[in-house]
Amino acid sequence: MNLKQIETIKEKIQPIVLDKELLLWDVVFFSGHPALLTVLIDGQDHQLITMNQISEITPLISEALDQITPDPFPDQYNLDISSPGIDRSIKSDEHLKWAIGQPVKLNLFEKIDDSKSAGGILRSFSNMEIGVEVSADQINYFPRERISKISLNQEA
């Protein structure tokens, strides 16, 4: 499945998610036999999604996926709708905006100050860098091109 197909899926299910006052976090496709389409949904304004909300939205998303033409799933696949979890990956500027003020962990491509990871409270971001508060009076800035992964760090 290509990025255009993933975007088509997001466009098709986003109105359903918004109608239920939820947040579409991500859509991930894993090829295999059968393939797996994972739709990650959360509550708005940092509210946790409930199992009842997942149960309610699952048939609506499934029906919407069945209406996409051409069919992005010519073979059998499994649909998984779940929460992105407390250690969710932060992949986009929209995710970063959501995570301002939250504890995060940065994985780095190469060592900075003798470490390939860093953590703290996300305070700012731009196209060039991520600002993480490491103490009450210190914010460290990391170049985005040196960051391999950003995730929430609820253990901090």
Secondary structure by P-SEA (a helix, b strand, c coil): ccaaaaaaaaaaaaaaaaaacccccbbbbbbcccbbbbbbbbbcccccccaaaaaaaaaaaaaaaaaccccccccbbbbbbbbcccccccccaaaaaaaccccbbbbbcccccccccccccccccccccccccccccbbbbbcccccccccccccc
